[in-house]
Amino acid sequence: MRRVRIYDYFLKFINILYFLLFGWTFFLVLFFAGGTDYYLKKEFLLSNPKLFLIGVLITAVFAIPLYRFRKALEGFLEKRTKILFPLVVLLLFAIQCLFVISGFFYSDWDPAGVLGGVFHILRGDYEAVSVDYFSAHPNNLLLVWIYLAVMKAASLFGTESVLVLGIFQCILYSACGILIFRIARTLLDSYLGAYLTWLVFAGFIGLSPWLLITYSDSVGLIFPLAVLRLFQLREGKNPIIIWALMGILTAIGYALKPQTVIAVIAVLLLTAFKALAGRRDETRAESRRLPKGTLSIKRMPEKQAEVVGTAESRRFPKGALSFLAALLVTKLIISFILIPSLHMDLDPNKPFGMAHYFMMGLNQETNGVYSNEDTNLTNSIGDPEERTRFDMDLAGERLRSMGIKGLLSHLTKKTLVNFADGTFAWGIDGNFFAGTSLGDFPPVRENALRPYVMEWIHTEGRHYGKFSSMQQIVWLMVLFLSLFSVFGPRNRGRNGELRGSDPLSPAVPSGGSESRGGNGGLRGSRPLSAPSGGSEREGGNGELRGSRPLSPSAPFGGSESRGRNGELRGPETLAVLALSLIGLHLFELLFEAKARYIFIGTPFFLLLSAAGVKRILSEISGNKGDLEKESVDGTDSASSSAETGNNVVQ
């Protein structure tokens, strides 16, 4: 078996695993959440099946006219995006700032611990800082440094208001929106699709009340998106710089919230697997599967075939070295410069290890959610090694007492804890709504809009039920539609025969059709056609030029575009999205559970759901190129072809 087939099957495996894991998750949320008792269960105005049905109807009402006038809208948005998109970003930012100014409140759990460190250090009162808290939770130290830097910058303008941190988070959320737009534009090859994806982001994430909470859930939201965008750009820009930036983001993201690194692991795993598989064998293996009479990939000049075939394997070692170097340097800067500048005398024996969170994640009484009893048990042991042994022994006892049946029931309830709440455990932790003043923190001035805002976001507000139910409708639709992103295309001929690939197969040549006769053989059409907007021209020996090289796989369907080195784009972006969310799901099953920890993955779910919508519309319309030409920098594949110049196609 050729190594490239292993890579193809690896991509298919990601597809199938995502569909099975999140298909089962969606099934549990839709049909079992209502009748199952589990920790931190959120109640909505209607049952999940009814809310989902409402979501389907609302989606259909908006989708039908948009689909009918899609070409006109696409042209309009394409011509005006340079002016229109900055305006909508500024509009969202203005609304976010108004939301923060009107609705900000202190929340007396971990955010209060972080803010306590920020304000005490800002005032020079180092003795008042809770060293015990930060010794046990060192992951919040970099967050304190970031918030402190923001507050020091604001103090130059004569303000010590905590609202400055809220405005800072508005900037981060707006930047997330820009990244989502660029990623979606590249992924979907559609301005209309990118705007719609951004619009859902703006309502569901950009104006989420989590924007008001000064904690790592908000600050960490940007890191997985930035890594994904760098992954998309890794071939069109200097790869050494791209990988170095990924290393910097990884070090910072991990220091803020470990879940942010899961996207980096997905990128590294996929890229390393691809580099090991090799691309030169891929083109040779594909050429042997072509029928007689078609133009052979062997006609590609040997030098060019080698560039296309070995680009990833040659780039990855250099990229990996720059990634590791940047990661190490950033880690050293954080550990030996930034954290010591906070002047905290931390106890090195206090931090909780992963064994503690693994043990707590196996607590059946709390369904794996935070437990004060478990925390006190771990805290009672001073020696770190002995503490780790104790936690692992207790975890083993809990596993043995559950048995296989009990473990499956436990994991089912943890899944519901994590995924059955579209508000992401809003209003649950500690003294969540502590008010506009807390301790010696700067009081927040109230305005005329505040009572109305709190009626919607406070759990005891008059309109909170409507807000939480609307959030749940969007979340159910996002989960459901994301499942369709992993399906390959079903291209059909005039008489309805299936062409191209099976629903979960990654194999479909880019741009053209692979129709089959009665005996299943290839027939009739060119294996590859020119990308839309581009042209086909013949070279002196008859080979078609100016379009994409032959692709052996399009794991998520449609026509793939290629960067300057002929590498696939759209399928691999979707593979990173799916693999990252698989990793996030498994991480939360293994360790402490809470819907809030899933919030950092919501942009990835949103991007997959957008791809799922395009897959559905493509199936309905019979379009042969549904997830079309994704380019390295958001430009169309015609320009990419122009850059490659002499790429040869079948």
N, C-alpha and C positions, 0 to 999 in steps of 0.2 A: 504494500500500500504506500502510495506517495505521501510524503510528509504534509503536503498541502491539503490532502483529504482529512488528515487529523485536525488541521486548523478549521476546515469547513465543518467538521463534526463538532468541534468545540463551540463554534458559533451556534450551531443548531442546538447543542446541549443547553446553552444559555437561554435560547428561546423557549425551549420546552420546560426547563426548570422554572423560569419566570412565570410562564402560563400556569403550570401546575401549582406553584407555591401561592401566587396571588389570586389565581382562580379559586383555590380552596379558601383563602383568606376572605375574598369577597363573598363567597357562599356562606361562610360562617357569620360574617357581619350582617348580611342581608336577612338570613333566615333563622339564625340561632341566637343572635345578640339579645333579642327581645325576651326570649324565654329562659335565658341563662343568667344565674346570679354570679357576678364577678366583682372584684374590687374596683372602686371608682367608676361604677357604671353610670353613664350619662343618659338622662331621659329627655326625649324630644316631644314636640307637640303631636307627632304622628309616628307610627311604626316605620321601621326602615324600608320595608317593601312599598309602603304608600309614598314615602318620601322619594324613593327611587323612581316610582312611576311618574310622580310629578316632575322629577328631573328629566326623564325621557321626553315627556310632553313639551316641557319648556325648551329643551334642546332642539326638538323637531320643529317647533314654531319658529325659532331663530335660524335654524340650519337651512330650511327650505328656500326662503327668499335669498339668503346669502349664497346658496349654491346656484340658484337660478341666475343671479347677476354677478357671479364670481369673476367673469372675465372683465367686465367693466370696472368692478371694484379693484381688481388686481392692477389694471392699467392706471387707474386713478392714484392708487397708493404708491405704485412704483415711481410715478412721476413726481410725487409731492412728498416723499418720505424724508428727504433732506431738511425740509422745513417742518413737516407735520410731526414727525416723531420727537424732535427736541421739544416741541410745544406740549405734546401730551405728557412727556416725562416731567416737564416743569409744572404742568397742571397737577399731576399726581403728587409731586413733591410739596406743592403748596397745600393741597388737601391733607397730606400726611402731617405737615407742620401744624396746621389748624387742629387736627385730630389730637396730636400730642399736647399742644397748649391747652386744649379744652378738657382732655380726658385723663391726663397723667395723674397717677396716684402711687404711693409707696406700697410695696408688697413685702410683708415681714417674713421672708424665708431667705433663701440664698441671696437674692438680689439685695436684701438689706445688709447681709454680711459683707458683700462686695462694696456697696456704697459706704458702709461704715469705715472700711479701710481707705476708700478714696477721700472722704471728707476729713478724717482724722489726720491723714498724711498731708493733705492740702493745707491744713491749719498748723502743721508741725507738731501735733499731739501724738507722737508715736507710741507712747505708753498706753493710750486708749485703744489702740488697734488690737483686735482679738487674735492674738498669735495662735491660740489653740485651734480656732476655726481654720485659719489659713495653713496651719501645719497638717491638719487632717484633710484639707481640700486644696492642695497646691496648684491644681489646675485653674484656680481662679486668680492666681497671682498675676499672670500676664493680662488678664481682663482688668484688674485693678490698675496696672501700669498704663494700659490704653485709655481707660476712662480718666485717669489722673492727667495724662498728657492733654486730653481734650479739655478738661476743666482748667488746666494751667493756661492753655491757649485762650480760653474764654475769659480768664481773669484779666488778661491784658486789655480787655474791653470793659472791665469794671463789673463783671457779673460772676456770681457764684451759684446761680440757679441750676438746679438739677435738670431743668428743661433743656439745657445745652446738650446733655447726653441723649435726650429724646430726639433732638434735631440731628445729632450725629447718626443715630440709628435710622432716621428718615433718609439720610444720604446713602447709607449702606443698602437700604431696601430699594431705593431708586436705582442704585448701581446694579442690584440683582435684576431689576426689571430690564435694564439695558442689556445685560448679559443674556437673559432669557430671550429677548427679542432677536439678538444676533445669532444665538444658537438655533432658535426656531427658524429664522430666515434661511440659514445655511442647511438645516436639516430637512425642512419641508420644501425648499425652493419656491416659496410663496410669500409675498408681502402680506396678502390677506391672512394666511395662516399664522404668520408671525404676529400681526396685530391682534388677532383673536386670542392667541396664546398669551400675549402681554396683557390683554384686557382681563382675562380670567385671573392672571397673576395679580393684577392691580386690585381686584375685588376680594380675592380669596386670601392672598398672602400680603400684598402691598399695604392693604388697609386692615390687616388682621390686628386685633387688640394686643397680640403679642408684641407688636411694635412698641407698646408702652412699657414693657417690662425690661428693665436694664439688666440683662443677663446674657450668658453665652449663647442661648438659643437664637437670639436676634443677631448678635455680632458674628456668630459662626455660619450664618445662612449663606454668606457670599462665597465661602471657600470652595465647596464642591462645584459651584457654577463656574468659578474662575478656572479651576483645574480642567473642567470639561471644555471650556472655550480654548484654553491653551492646547488641549489635546487636538481639537479641530484645526488649530493653526500650526501644528508641529511640523508640517512639511512645507508650508508656504513661507515660513519665516526661518530665521536662523535657529536650527533645532537645539543647538547648545544653549542659547539664551532661553528658549522655551522650556527646556527641561530644568534649567537652573531656577527659573521662576516657579516651576512646580515644586522644586525642593524647598524654596523659601515659604511658599504657601502651606506645604505639608508641615513644616516645623511650627509655624505660627498656629495653624489650625489644630494640630494635635495638642498644643499647649493650652488652647482654649476649650476644645471639646473633641474627645477622641473619635466620635462618629464622623467628623469631617474627613478623616483619613481614609475611610472606606472607598470613596471615589478614587483616590490616588492608588489604592491597592488594585482596584479594577483596571485602571489605566495601565499600571505596570504589568499586571498579569496578562492582559490582552496583547500589549505591545511585545512583551517578551515571548509569548507563545507564537506570535506572528513572525518575529525575527527568527526563532528557532525553526519554524516550519519552512521558511525559505520560499521565495517567490519565483525563482528561475525554474525549479521543478514544476511549479504550478502551471506556467505557460506551456511547458513541454507536455505535461500530462494532458492538458486541455486540448492541445493540437492533435493528440492521438485519438481523441474521441470525436473529432470532426468527420463527417462523411466525405467520400471522395467527390471531387469537383468543387469543393469550397476553397476559398483562399486560405492558405495555411499561415499560422502564426510563425512558422519557420522562415517565412519570407521577411520577417522583421530583421533588420540588420543586427548581427550578433552583439555589437557593442551596445546598441539601444536595449535589446532584450535583457542584457546583463544588468543595465541600470535599473530597468523596471523590476527585474527579478530579485535583485539583492539589496535594494535601497534600504529597506527596513532593517535587515540583518547587519548592514554596515553602519547605519546611523545609531542603532540602539545602544551599543556599548559606549559610544562617546556621550550619548544623551544620559545614560545611566550614571556615568562618572560625574558629569556636571550636576545631575540631580543630587547625588550623594554628597558632593562637595558643598553645594549650596545648603542642603539640609543640615550638614554638620556645622557649617559656619554660623547659620542662623540659630541653631540650637545652642551653640557656645555663647553667642551674643545674648540670647535670652537668659541662659543660666548664670553667666558670669558678669553681665553688665546690667541688663534691665531689672531682673529680680532683685539683685543686691541693692539697687538704687532705692528700693522701697524701705530699706533699713528695718527689716523684720528679722528677729532672732528666732528662726523656726526650729521646731523639734523634728529631727530627721526620722525619728521612730514613730511619728504620729500618722503619716499618710496611710489611707486605706489602699490595699492592693486589689488586683483584679479578683483574687480568691474571695474577698469579702462580697463583692458584687455578684459573683457567681453563686455563692452560698445564699445570699439574699434573694437572688432570682429563683431559687428553688423553694422558697417559703410558700407552702400551699395556702396558709391562712390569709396571706396578703396577695396571693396570685403573682408573686414575684415583685410587687411594688415595694417602695421604701418601707423599712420596718425599724422603728426606734429600738425595739428589743434586740434585733440582730446587730444594730449599730452599737448598742451598749455592750453586747457580748464581745464584739471585736475590740472595742475600746478598752475593755477590762484587761487585755493582755498587752503588756508593754513591749515585749521583744518582737520585732517584725517577723522573724523566721518562725517563732512559736505561734504567732498570730496567724500566719499563712497556713501552718499545719492544722491549727484548730479549725479555721474556716473550711479547708478542704475536707477534713474529717467530718465536720458537720454536714457539708454538702453531700458527701458519700452516704451518710446515714439517711439523709432525706431522700436520696435517690433510691436506696434499698427499701425504705419504708413505702415509697409510692408504687414500686413495681412498674411494669410496662404500661398497664392500663391506667394507673394513676398518673404516670408521667404524661401520657397522651392527653388526659383530661386537663392536667396542669398547663401544658403547652397550648391547648385550645383556649383556655381562659386567658393566658398571657397574650395570645394573639388578639383576643377581643379587647383586652386592656389597651393594647398598642394601637389597634386599627379601627375600632368601632366608634371612635369619637372624632367627629369632624371639627370640633373646637380645640382638639389636642390638649385635653385636660385643663381647659381654661377655668380659673376660679377655684382650683382644688388645693394647691400647695399652701400649707401653713396659714397664717393670717393674711390671706391673699389681698383683700381690699383694706389695707391699713389706713387709708385716708391721705389727705394732702399734707399732713405733718406726721413725723415719726421721730421720737427721741430728739436729738439735737441736730437732725438734718434740716437743711433750709426749707421752710414751708413753701408750698406751691400756691400761687395766687389763683383764685377761681375766677371764672368769667361766666357770662350769661349762657353759653352753650353747654357748660359742664353738666347741669342736671339732665338735659336731653340726651347727651352722650351716655351718661351713666345708666339711663333707663334702658339702653340697648345692650351695654356690655357688662353691667353688674348682674350677678346671678340672681339677685332679688329685684331687678328692674322690671318694669311693666312689659317691655318689649324684648326681654332677653330670650324668651321662648321662641320668638320669631327669628331672632338673630341666630341662635344655635341651630334651629331647624334649617335655615337657609345654608348655613355652613355645612351641615350634614348632607344636604342635597348635592351641593357641589362636590363634596368629598366622595360620596357614593358614585357620582358620575365619573369623576377622575379615576377612581379605582377601576371601574367597569371598562371605560374606554381604553385605559392603558393596556388591557389584555389583548386588544386587537393589534397593537403595534408589533407583536411578535409573529404575526401570521404572514407567510409568503403570499405573493400574488396569485390569483386564479385567472389568468388571461384565457379568454375563450374565443374561438373562431366564429365564423358566421353561422355555422350549424350547431354551435354550442359546445363543441368538444373542448375539453380542458387542455390548456397549453401552458408551457413554462415549468411550473413547479407545484408541488403539493402544498397544502396550507401551512405546514410547519417546516417546509424545506427552504434552505438558503439559496438554492441554485436557480438562478434565472439570469441569462445574459443581459447586459445593460443595453437599454435603448431599443432593442429589436424584439422579435418574437421567435419562439422555438416551437413551431407547430409540428404536429405529428400526423402521419398517415395511419391507415388502419392497422398496420403491423407495428406501430409505435416508432417507426424510424423518423429521422429528421427529414423535413421536406420543404421545398418551396421558397422560403424567404431567406434573406440575408441574415446570418447570425447576428450581425450588428448593424444598426443604422446610425446615422449621424444624430447627435444630440439635438434636442429642439433648439432652434435658434442658430444652429451651426450648419455646416455644409460638409458634403462628402466629395472628395476629389481623388482621382486615380493617379498613382505614380506611374513611372515608366514601365514597370513590370506588372502593372495591373492591380496592385494592392490599393485598397482604399486608404486615404490619408486624411489628416485634419480632424479626426474624431478620437474617441477613447479606445484604448487597447482592449482586447477581449478580456472579459472578467469571468472567472470561474464561479463566482458566488456573489449573491446579493442577499445576505441573510434575512433582511427585513423587507425585501421586495423592491421593485421599481428599478429605475436606471441609476447606476452609481456614477458619480463624477470622480475624477481623479485629480490629484495634485500634480505638481510638475514632474514628479517621479512616477506617476501612473498608479498611485496607491488608492485603494478604496476609501470612501468617505462616509456616506450615510449609514451603511450597515454597522460600521465600527462605533460610530457615535451612539447608536441605539444599543449596541452591545454593552458599552460602558454604562449607559443609563440603567439597563436591566440588571447587569451584574452588580452595580453599586447598591441597588435597592434589594437585591437578593441578600447581599452582605449585611445591609442594615437590618433586614428582617431577622436573619440568623443571629446577629449581634444582640438584638433585643430579646430574642428567645433565650439566649444563653445567660444574659446578665439582667440587671435590674430593669423592670418594665415600667413604662408610662407613655401615654400618647404624646406627651410633650417632646419626648426624644425622637419621635418620628417627624416632627415639624421641620427639621433640617433637611429632610428628604423630599418635602413637598414640591419644590421646583422640578425635581427629576420626574416625579409622578406626573406632573403637569405636562412636561415635554413628551413623555411617553403617551399620554392621553391624546395630545395633539397629533402625534404620529398615528395613533389608532383611529382618530377621526378621518384622517386622510386615507387610511387603508379602507375604511368602510365606504367612503365616497368614491374611491377608485373602483371598488368592487361593484358598486351600484352602477356607475357610469360605463363600466367595461373598459376603462382606460388602462392601457398597457404599461404606463409608467407612473406609478402612484407615488412612491417616495422617490422623487426624481432627483436628478443631478445635484448632489450636495457638493459644494466646492469648499476649498480650504479657507477662503476669506469672505464667503458670502456672495461672490460673483457667480455668474452662471457658468455652466460647463463649456459653453462656446468659447468664452475668453480663456478658460483653462486649457482648451484644446489649442487655442492660438499660441499659448505659452509653450506648450509641449512641442508644437511645430510639426515634427515628423513622426508623431505617434502613428502606428499602423494598426488597422483594425481588420477584422475578418470581412 
